[in-house]
């Protein structure tokens, strides 16, 4: 449901004085509208959301303590109706009767438009099947290709060649970096459904202020790779377990300029990929174990947040969440009660992870490097290895209909 002119639904709590420009006459209704529009520049968005939140809560919904835009209503028969407010639009769950009963009171208070079943939203194409939901950004990716003027048939098997490093001093400076910034910005949003390009987009984003010809060529290579598998996306399976598991990895000192490590992790809810991240670590790690452990802490923090949301969704995790890592030393540190000089500088991360282990929130499990799914978020790979990792991400191909 689309809330028309959402910010104009806020209630003004202060007097606003204004004077129309000379030579123009405004009917009283136009003056009122302009007054609200001017006020919206500062406080109306917050005022509007407060009004919306109050209205929804009066309809027996409760606001999630972990996500302010999520509202939940549980019925006596155990049915949970979820309501999410995003970009002036209200997205609801699949409880048909509850949705029908919700529309009428909302229409009385706000001017809204019923957009029907979700099919296209913020550049995301949504296809519902009996087996699950498919998400892709085909049109958005096509627009990026057109903006870069890629019209030939050349495609790439991987977004980046292995062992390629970028620095701020590569080749020559771009004469006009605007297109590079636009393309990288578009690629950042494309990672919403394309985790396979997350690592390279993370790397290219570091050169927005000092982009070079090499960086621009790498961005074009990503687009050529996207062109080859344009219809790939994420699939959320209907018939899947409700268990959560995570993979945590780090590339030690992978940054050739500052020698900072890169954290990569991904979370699966059953067979579906629901969260992932590529992030350069803030501090320089003095060992691969330290880099892996810092990745542990970030992964554990994400696991805790997701567990809170799953409780709101009515799917609490009854057993510890398995977090897979390919570093034995990092796992041993997490279970070691004695701190020594080699880990005293990461003591806070150690305490945080150990607390989550003792409270049975997470369980650390060793995994072979070849089975480390998060490896795709920390470095570039050869085509064979890259295709294997993509299959582990459960990305699917859906041909156009």
C-alpha positions, 0 to 999 in steps of 0.5 A: 500500500502506497501512502500518498504524500506521506510527509503531509500526513504529519500533524503540525504542533507549532504555528508556522507563519509564511507570506506568499511571494508578490505577484502570486495568489494562493487559495487557502488550500494551497497555502495550507499545503505549502505550509506543511511542505515547508515544515516537512523540510525539518520535522514532518517526516518524524512527525508523520512516522510518529502518527503512523506508529500510533495509529498502527499500535491502536490497531492492536499491533506492537512495534518490534523492539529491534526494528522500529519500522516493523509492526507485529500482531498475533491472533489467538489462533497463532497467526502472525501478521507482519507490517513493514514500513519502507519508503512511504509504502506499507508491506504486509504479510500473507494473512489475507483476512488480517490484511483486509481488516487492516486496510479499511481503518488505514484508508480512513486516516491516511490517503493510500493506494492499494498496489496489490500483490508485491511484484516490483519494488525499489528496483527489485523484481519479486516472483512468487511461486509455490516453492518460494520467492525469487528476487532479482534486479534484472531491469536495474542491472540492464539500466546500468549496462545501458548507462555504461554503453556496453553493447557488445557481446563480451562477457566475463566468467568472474567479476575479478581476476585472481591475485589482482590488487588495486591501489590509489596510484594505479595508472592515470587519473580519470578525466571525468570520474562522475561516470565511475562514481555513478556505476559503482553507486549502482553496483552497490545497490545491485548487491542487494540481490547479487552477493557474488559481486559484493567483494569487488564492489567493496574494493572499487568503492574505496576509490571514489575520491581518487579513481583511476583508469584501472578502477574504471576498467574493473567496474566495466568488467563487473558489468560484463560479468553481470551481463553474462548472468543477468537473470541470476538472483536470490531464492527464498524457499518455502519448504525449508528448515527454520534453523540459522547458520553462519559462515565467518572468514577474513583475508589477512592483510589483503589491502596492499596499501594499508595492510588491513584485513577484510571481514566476510560473513554470510547467514543462511536461514534454512537453505536461503541466504538472508544476510552477508557483508564485506567490510575492511577491518578498522585495525591492522591485525598482526596475525591471521588468527586475530583477523579471523577473530575480529570477523568472529565478533562481527558475525556473532553480532549479526547473528544476535540481531537476526535471532532477535528478529526471528523471535519477533517473526515467531521463529525463535532459535531453540539451539545454538547457532552454528558459526563455521570458521576455517581457523582452529586457533581462533576457535581455541581462543574463543574457548580459552578463559586465560588471556595472554599478551598475544590477544590482549588487544582484542580482549573486548571481542574475545569477551563478547564472543565468549559470552555468546558461547557461554549463553548458548547463542552461538557454537563455533565449528571448524570447517575446511577452507574448501567448504568455507562459503564466506570465502567469496566475500574476502578475495577473488577466485578462479572461475571453477572455485568461483562457480562452486562458491556461487552454488553454495550461496543458493543463487538461482537462474530464472529465465524471462517469461 
